[in-house]
Amino acid sequence: MSIEGVVVNELVTHADERGFFREIIRETDGHFEHFGQWSHSLMYPGVTKAWHIHQRQTDWWYVIGALKVALYDTRDESPTKGRLMELLMGDGQATCLKIPPGVAH
């Protein structure tokens, strides 16, 4: 089940005997808008961080390791208001996630 405005972009990995290269996002990607800050967070096993809602900020997530993500649409004007979306992110499923303002995570 998806939420209006949430983008899950599966990433291409180029691997060889030396390691791998993976593009996370580029300005020319159709879903890219802009960003003003890049942050790094570490979560210990078994920890839950929730719920956060940004009124103006779009979040872009890329996960190293593994993370179960839950999103909830709180936007009154959204056709998917009240919808819950869950997905797994991480090394086994290399993705970049776009979370629009008003979607709790």
C-alpha positions as CSV (number, residue, x, y, z in Angstrom):
1,M,0.0,0.0,0.0
2,S,1.4,3.4,-0.9
3,I,1.1,6.9,0.3
4,E,0.7,9.9,-2.0
5,G,4.0,11.7,-2.5
6,V,6.2,8.9,-0.9
7,V,8.8,7.7,-3.4
8,V,10.7,4.4,-2.9
9,N,13.5,4.5,-5.5
10,E,15.3,1.1,-5.9
11,L,19.0,1.7,-6.4
12,V,21.4,0.1,-8.9
13,T,24.6,-1.4,-7.5
14,H,27.7,-1.9,-9.6
15,A,29.8,-4.5,-7.8
16,D,33.0,-6.3,-8.6
17,E,35.9,-7.9,-6.7
18,R,37.0,-4.5,-5.3
19,G,33.6,-3.6,-3.7
20,F,30.7,-1.7,-5.2
21,F,29.5,1.7,-6.3
22,R,25.9,3.0,-5.9
23,E,24.3,6.3,-6.8
24,I,21.9,7.4,-4.1
25,I,20.3,10.4,-5.8
26,R,21.1,12.9,-8.5
27,E,19.7,16.3,-9.3
28,T,18.3,15.0,-12.6
29,D,16.2,12.2,-11.0
30,G,12.5,12.9,-11.6
31,H,11.5,12.7,-8.0
32,F,14.3,15.0,-6.7
33,E,13.4,18.5,-5.5
34,H,16.2,19.8,-3.4
35,F,17.7,19.4,0.1
36,G,19.2,21.8,2.6
37,Q,20.7,19.4,5.1
38,W,22.3,16.0,5.2
39,S,22.2,14.1,8.5
40,H,23.4,10.8,9.9
41,S,21.6,8.7,12.5
42,L,22.6,5.5,14.3
43,M,19.9,3.2,15.9
44,Y,20.9,0.4,18.2
45,P,19.2,-3.0,17.7
46,G,15.7,-3.2,19.2
47,V,15.3,0.6,19.3
48,T,12.2,2.3,17.9
49,K,12.2,6.0,17.0
50,A,8.7,7.3,16.2
51,W,6.6,9.3,15.4
52,H,8.1,12.4,13.8
53,I,6.1,14.8,11.5
54,H,7.6,17.7,9.6
55,Q,5.3,20.4,8.4
56,R,7.6,21.8,5.7
57,Q,10.6,19.5,5.5
58,T,10.9,16.6,2.9
59,D,13.1,13.8,4.3
60,W,15.4,11.7,2.1
61,W,16.5,8.4,3.6
62,Y,19.2,6.0,2.7
63,V,19.9,3.1,5.1
64,I,23.2,1.2,5.8
65,G,22.3,-2.0,7.7
66,A,18.6,-2.8,7.9
67,L,15.6,-0.8,9.0
68,K,11.8,-1.4,9.1
69,V,10.1,1.9,8.2
70,A,6.5,2.8,9.1
71,L,4.9,5.8,7.5
72,Y,1.5,7.3,8.3
73,D,-0.2,10.0,6.2
74,T,-1.6,12.8,8.5
75,R,-2.3,15.4,5.7
76,D,-5.9,16.5,5.6
77,E,-5.8,17.3,1.8
78,S,-4.2,13.9,0.8
79,P,-6.1,11.2,-1.0
80,T,-4.2,8.7,1.2
81,K,-4.9,10.4,4.6
82,G,-4.9,7.9,7.4
83,R,-3.0,5.3,5.4
84,L,-0.2,3.3,7.0
85,M,2.7,2.1,4.8
86,E,5.5,-0.2,6.0
87,L,8.7,-1.2,4.1
88,L,12.1,-2.7,4.7
89,M,15.2,-0.7,3.8
90,G,18.8,-1.6,3.9
91,D,21.7,-3.4,2.2
92,G,19.5,-6.3,0.9
93,Q,17.1,-3.8,-0.6
94,A,19.1,-0.7,-1.6
95,T,16.6,2.1,-1.8
96,C,16.3,5.9,-1.4
97,L,13.1,6.9,0.3
98,K,11.4,10.3,-0.1
99,I,9.1,11.3,2.7
100,P,7.0,14.4,2.0
101,P,5.9,16.9,4.7
102,G,2.9,15.8,6.8
103,V,3.8,12.1,6.6
104,A,4.7,10.7,10.0
105,H,7.7,8.4,10.3
